[in-house]
Amino acid sequence: MTCAKTILGELHALASPERARGMQHFFKTGPGEYGEGDCFLGISVPLARTVVRRHKALVAPEELGALLASPWHEARFVALVLITEHSLRADDAGRRMWADFYLEHRAGVNNWDLVDVSAPQVLGSVACDDPKILWILARSGNLWDERMAMLATFFDIRRGRFDLTLALAEHFIGNRQDLMHKAAGWLLRETGKRDEGTLRAFLNAHASVMPRTMLRYAIEKFEPEERKHFLKFGTGKTAAPQRD
């Protein structure tokens, strides 16, 4: 079995201080920003995934927990991709175990890319059929818990089920975080790719109160005239300033 120390050593060997500076700016790690205090080694996603491929199925849960507790963003990313791979191959009991593990260690899932790479499979494959935990997360007031709840419904979208996505998107209309507006709008757009009528019905009911960012993301694939039609009804509400 691979230990967390081995993976961290491989990641440090790939580090780029120059790239790390750019990533810290991109992921908003300054004071008061959503990623405040996050630390980067400066490793691209393709390079990080090469580390994943070397250790697929060879990392024990306790070692993955150690990686999720690391201050290094890329270590947490590698752990979450490995957990996602485990969940994909697991039976029902295994998926439940990984979902519980994920929730127990979710303090380390603390930026949008970390949520997005893991929540649809690891959490969604279990919680979409029993969504009580998603509603607890959605009402938590914690940005990353909220985004987990929204992104988990991607699992349902992929199997042609949209009710949970629509319900959570409606819930987040009043949220003040731009990252939640983007997430909800993105998943509404994904719903529309599979069922335009369902998306249009949601927009007809809610476009007049949707934050502008959420609405723009949701209608991105519409023809220009239809986009103009729906944008006329948008509120133009903006998110909290630090989420720009």
Buried (B, 14 or more C-beta within 10 A) or exposed (E): EBBBEBBBEBBEEBBBEEBBEEBBEEBBBEEEBBBEEBBBBBBEEEBBBEBBEEBBEEBEEEBBBBBBBBEBBBBBBBBBBBBBBBBEEBEEEEBBBBBEBBBEBBEBBBBBBBBBBBBBBBBBBBBBEEBEBBBEBBEEEEBBBBBBBBBBBBBBBBEEBBEBBBBBBBBBBEBBBBBBBBBBBBBBBBBBEBEEEBBBEBBEEBBEBBBBBBBBBBBEEBEEEBBEBBBEBBBEBBBEEBBE
